[in-house]
């Protein structure tokens, strides 16, 4: 045997004699197919990272740290898998087993995670009902708390497991190439890693362009099918080299059936399990390009309207029973304190509820900017997208405000779109910023000095800006930081106010004047609000500007959110982790 010739895998020596190995063009075909396969599998591996990271972020809520933790964990596990691949005796048989395992885990992991979380959440409720325990005695500590913690962190377990098996692919492909050529290949790893990197890049593009906008269970099934196809290719191409041929064919057929079921019914099953996490009945759920939308309904009897709750990524955005309190405080002070109401800008508020209240002031025009076009569609034309009952309730809530001819809607990123408004030299008499809490780094930029300074340029000299500012009780430092950041954007007067919104608890807002009298001074000059609101009146509004003793005593130690600093995002995340006992 020559110096460059390598022995076959132990399990191959009695299956195929060396002199019958493919030569010439067959080598080239094998090489091409193996490199393409490696690229496809690399793309699948990256998509699995994104799928699990994305779903874990929804489950755990701490989106940024969850995504980074998941990706880091999977990379480490891939390294361990690469080491473990040395223990696989036959690379050909091992590769087919590997793709079966990855396809099974990839297609079912998210459904299993959802099931584990649902079971641990509903189990205490079942025991409570069986024993007729009062609500405050529902078993939630001890073993139940530990099981719940394990379920909510199960995405990390599946991430590590998938990463481990994905990490075995490159070493096995490399061994298969050298087995086919029956010699050491000088550029073997370079070729394999090149295919891996290119494939990962293509996988990332497919995730962003296509898979991100479809149901997560469908995305997992499509990705898993590629692993199954890769295994099927190996069975056909290297049939004579395999040991468990009938077993492989049978398992591939069974797994193909599982993947088809996951594709067709996985999202329905996942939604049913996710519904157990909500107090009320889930009546509609949808996955947009940016977030998961969920509507729940609570029946209140024949004499009362049902309560509709709306969630984004599992976080409550409004409840029909008290959303008017939140929106009264968001809209009334800024509109009542502004000199005119001709031209109004709303950032966020794609549900049309803040817009509904703004339109009561008879503006000539309103500009609304919201990133999620699919969310806007649901609230603008619900009859086409949700069940008739929910559609009727949505239109009753927002009073069809998004269909008003005075409203111009930009379905785009407000951070970028306001530059276009500045170029057009638009000026607004009042600006309302109704964005979700800064619970994600992408939202943090919309709470920065840079963003508020550009809004300052859009605001009329005697106008006011109002900003939803999270909870001054649960996220006090984040709330104060928003006020300080607005002040740093060259607003002459910045004030904050708060009140209780039952669905949210203690909540707060920030209001600022570009020039002239402060917002509270302007309100003090009024004898009553110019427009009657459902909840708020002038006396209650003025009282909302009063805070408890020493509320701002640590204000000097709280930072300002400069673009890229993530100050408000970090303060917000820390506050809610402390509240939930995660630290």
Long-range contacts (C-beta under 8 A, 24 or more apart in sequence): 4-183, 4-184, 5-182, 5-183, 6-178, 6-179, 6-182, 6-183, 6-184, 8-179, 8-182, 9-89, 9-90, 9-91, 9-92, 9-175, 9-179, 10-89, 10-90, 11-89, 11-90, 11-93, 11-243, 12-90, 12-92, 12-179, 12-241, 15-240, 15-241, 16-240, 16-241, 18-182, 21-180, 21-182, 22-180, 27-180, 27-181, 30-177, 30-180, 30-237, 31-177, 31-180, 33-233, 33-237, 34-173, 34-176, 34-177, 34-180, 35-191, 35-192, 35-195, 36-195, 37-173, 37-230, 37-233, 38-169, 38-170, 38-173, 38-192, 38-195, 38-196, 38-199, 39-195, 39-196, 39-198, 39-199, 39-202, 40-199, 40-226, 40-230, 41-99, 41-166, 41-169, 41-199, 41-226, 41-227, 41-230, 42-195, 42-196, 42-197, 42-198, 42-199, 42-200, 42-203, 43-199, 43-200, 43-202, 43-203, 43-204, 43-206, 43-226, 44-102, 44-106, 44-203, 44-223, 44-224, 44-226, 44-227, 45-78, 45-166, 45-169, 45-200, 45-203, 46-199, 46-200, 46-203, 46-204, 46-207, 47-203, 47-206, 47-207, 47-211, 47-219, 47-223, 48-74, 48-102, 48-106, 48-162, 48-166, 48-220, 48-223, 49-74, 49-159, 49-163, 50-204, 50-207, 50-211, 51-106, 51-110, 51-211, 51-216, 51-219, 51-220, 51-223, 52-109, 52-110, 52-155, 52-158, 52-159, 52-162, 53-159, 54-216, 55-110, 55-113, 55-155, 55-216, 56-155, 56-156, 56-159, 57-313, 58-292, 58-313, 58-314, 59-113, 59-117, 59-152, 59-155, 59-314, 60-152, 60-153, 60-155, 61-313, 61-314, 61-315, 61-439, 61-576, 62-573, 62-577, 62-582, 63-313, 63-439, 63-440, 63-441, 64-440, 64-441, 64-569, 64-573, 65-573, 69-156, 70-155, 70-156, 70-159, 73-156, 73-159, 73-160, 73-163, 74-159, 74-160, 74-162, 74-163, 74-166, 75-163, 76-160, 76-163, 77-159, 77-160, 77-161, 77-162, 77-163, 77-164, 77-166, 77-167, 78-163, 78-164, 78-166, 78-167, 79-167, 80-164, 80-167, 81-163, 81-164, 81-165, 81-166, 81-167, 81-168, 82-167, 82-168, 82-170, 82-171, 84-164, 84-167, 84-168, 85-167, 85-168, 85-171, 85-172, 86-171, 88-168, 88-172, 90-241, 90-243, 91-172, 91-175, 91-176, 91-179, 92-176, 92-179, 92-234, 92-238, 92-241, 92-242, 93-241, 93-242, 93-243, 93-244, 94-168, 94-172, 95-169, 95-172, 95-173, 95-176, 95-231, 95-234, 96-231, 96-234, 96-235, 96-242, 96-248, 98-165, 98-168, 98-169, 98-172, 98-231, 99-227, 99-228, 99-230, 99-231, 99-234, 100-228, 100-231, 100-248, 100-251, 100-252, 100-255, 101-165, 102-162, 102-165, 102-166, 102-224, 102-227, 103-224, 103-225, 103-227, 103-228, 103-231, 103-255, 103-259, 104-224, 104-255, 104-258, 105-158, 105-161, 105-162, 105-165, 106-162, 106-220, 106-223, 106-224, 106-227, 107-220, 107-221, 107-223, 107-224, 107-225, 107-255, 107-258, 107-259, 107-262, 107-266, 108-220, 108-258, 108-262, 109-155, 109-158, 109-162, 109-220, 110-216, 110-217, 110-220, 110-266, 110-270, 111-217, 111-262, 111-266, 111-269, 111-270, 111-273, 112-154, 112-158, 113-151, 113-154, 113-155, 113-158, 114-269, 114-270, 114-273, 114-274, 115-273, 116-150, 116-151, 116-154, 117-151, 117-152, 117-154, 117-273, 117-277, 118-273, 118-274, 118-276, 118-277, 119-151, 120-144, 120-147, 120-148, 120-150, 120-151, 120-152, 121-148, 121-151, 121-276, 121-277, 122-276, 123-147, 170-196, 212-289, 213-287, 213-288, 213-289, 214-287, 215-266, 215-267, 215-270, 215-287, 216-267, 216-270, 216-287, 217-262, 217-263, 217-266, 217-267, 217-269, 217-270, 218-263, 218-266, 218-267, 220-262, 220-266, 221-259, 221-260, 221-262, 221-263, 221-266, 222-263, 224-259, 224-262, 225-256, 225-259, 228-252, 228-255, 228-256, 228-259, 277-314, 278-309, 278-311, 280-307, 280-309, 283-386, 283-387, 283-389, 283-390, 284-386, 284-387, 284-390, 286-374, 286-378, 286-385, 288-372, 288-373, 288-374, 288-375, 289-372, 289-374, 290-371, 290-372, 291-372, 291-375, 293-374, 293-375, 293-378, 295-386, 295-390, 297-390, 305-393, 306-393, 308-390, 308-393, 308-394, 308-397, 309-503, 310-351, 312-436, 315-436, 315-437, 315-439, 316-503, 316-504, 317-351, 317-436, 318-351, 318-353, 318-503, 319-502, 319-503, 320-393, 320-397, 321-502, 321-503, 322-501, 322-502, 322-503, 323-353, 323-397, 323-503, 324-533, 324-534, 324-535, 325-499, 325-501, 325-502, 325-535, 325-536, 326-501, 326-504, 326-507, 327-353, 327-354, 327-356, 327-357, 328-357, 328-533, 328-534, 328-535, 328-536, 329-497, 329-499, 329-507, 329-509, 329-536, 329-541, 329-544, 330-354, 330-357, 330-432, 330-434, 330-466, 330-468, 330-509, 331-357, 331-358, 331-432, 331-466, 331-533, 332-357, 332-529, 332-531, 332-533, 332-536, 332-541, 333-464, 333-466, 333-497, 333-509, 333-511, 333-519, 333-523, 333-541, 334-430, 334-431, 334-432, 334-464, 334-465, 334-466, 334-511, 334-519, 335-361, 335-430, 335-530, 335-531, 336-522, 336-523, 336-526, 336-529, 336-530, 336-531, 336-541, 337-464, 337-511, 337-513, 337-519, 337-522, 337-523, 338-429, 338-430, 338-460, 338-462, 338-463, 338-464, 339-429, 339-460, 339-462, 339-463, 340-429, 340-460, 340-462, 340-463, 341-429, 341-430, 342-429, 343-367, 343-426, 343-427, 343-428, 343-429, 344-428, 344-429, 344-430, 344-431, 344-432, 345-369, 345-421, 345-428, 345-430, 345-431, 345-432, 345-455, 345-458, 346-431, 346-432, 346-434, 347-414, 347-418, 347-431, 347-432, 347-433, 347-434, 347-435, 347-446, 347-455, 348-414, 348-433, 348-434, 348-435, 348-436, 349-432, 349-434, 350-375, 350-376, 350-379, 351-375, 351-379, 351-397, 351-398, 352-379, 352-380, 352-398, 352-399, 352-400, 352-401, 352-402, 353-397, 353-398, 353-401, 354-432, 354-434, 355-398, 355-401, 355-402, 355-404, 355-407, 356-397, 356-398, 356-399, 356-401, 357-533, 358-432, 359-399, 359-401, 359-404, 359-406, 360-531, 361-530, 361-531, 363-406, 363-429, 364-406, 365-406, 365-407, 365-408, 366-404, 366-406, 366-407, 366-408, 367-407, 367-408, 367-410, 367-421, 367-426, 367-428, 368-402, 368-407, 368-408, 368-409, 368-410, 369-409, 369-410, 369-412, 369-414, 369-417, 369-418, 370-409, 370-410, 370-411, 370-414, 371-411, 371-412, 371-413, 371-414, 372-411, 373-411, 376-402, 376-409, 376-411, 380-409, 414-446, 414-451, 415-445, 415-446, 415-451, 418-451, 418-454, 418-455, 418-458, 419-454, 421-458, 422-454, 422-457, 422-458, 426-458, 427-458, 427-459, 427-460, 428-458, 428-459, 428-460, 428-463, 429-460, 429-463, 430-459, 430-463, 430-464, 430-465, 430-466, 431-455, 431-458, 431-459, 431-463, 431-464, 431-465, 431-466, 432-465, 432-466, 433-465, 433-466, 433-467, 433-468, 434-468, 435-468, 437-470, 437-475, 437-572, 438-470, 438-478, 438-568, 438-569, 438-572, 439-569, 439-572, 439-573, 439-576, 440-569, 441-566, 441-569, 443-569, 444-561, 444-566, 444-568, 444-569, 445-563, 447-482, 447-485, 447-561, 447-568, 447-569, 448-485, 448-561, 448-562, 448-563, 448-565, 448-568, 449-485, 449-488, 449-489, 449-560, 449-561, 449-562, 449-563, 450-562, 450-563, 451-563, 452-485, 452-486, 452-488, 452-489, 452-491, 453-489, 453-490, 455-489, 456-489, 456-490, 456-491, 456-514, 459-514, 460-514, 461-514, 461-515, 461-516, 462-514, 462-515, 462-516, 463-513, 463-514, 464-511, 464-512, 464-513, 464-514, 464-519, 464-522, 465-491, 465-511, 465-512, 465-514, 466-509, 466-510, 466-511, 467-509, 467-510, 467-511, 467-512, 468-509, 469-496, 469-508, 469-509, 469-510, 470-507, 470-508, 470-572, 471-504, 471-505, 471-506, 471-507, 471-508, 472-496, 472-498, 472-506, 472-507, 472-508, 472-547, 472-551, 473-505, 473-506, 474-505, 474-506, 474-575, 474-576, 474-579, 475-571, 475-572, 475-575, 475-576, 476-551, 476-575, 477-554, 477-558, 477-571, 477-574, 477-575, 478-568, 478-571, 478-572, 478-575, 479-508, 480-552, 480-554, 480-555, 480-558, 481-558, 481-559, 481-560, 481-561, 481-567, 481-568, 481-571, 482-510, 482-561, 482-568, 483-510, 484-555, 484-558, 484-559, 484-560, 485-560, 485-561, 485-567, 485-568, 486-510, 486-512, 487-512, 488-560, 492-516, 492-518, 493-517, 493-518, 493-519, 495-519, 495-520, 495-545, 496-545, 496-547, 497-541, 497-544, 497-545, 498-544, 498-547, 499-540, 499-544, 520-545
